[in-house]
Amino acid sequence: MNAIITVVGSDKAGIIANVSNYLYEHSINIADITQTILSGNFVMMMMVELDKSNISIEELRNQLNKKAESMDVEINIMNERVFSEMHRI
């Protein structure tokens, strides 16, 4: 299963490192990633592969919420199929 993770917040050092390291620790592969700075706001979107993950998507969501609080950013995750359907033209 693939999922989409979005990270939004004030730009500061270490956001990509913190999120990607957490994913690595749970055997979650980053299949695609894009990030930019919009008016001083950090915006990142990742497609991740959860097939080999040692954590459920629900637990991943809970842990990423805790990580988001500690970094003062917003992190969201949703199943890729749900994301695709929501953004289909």
Helices and strands as residue ranges (DSSP letters): E 2-10, H 15-25, E 29-38, E 41-49, H 57-71, E 73-79, H 80-86
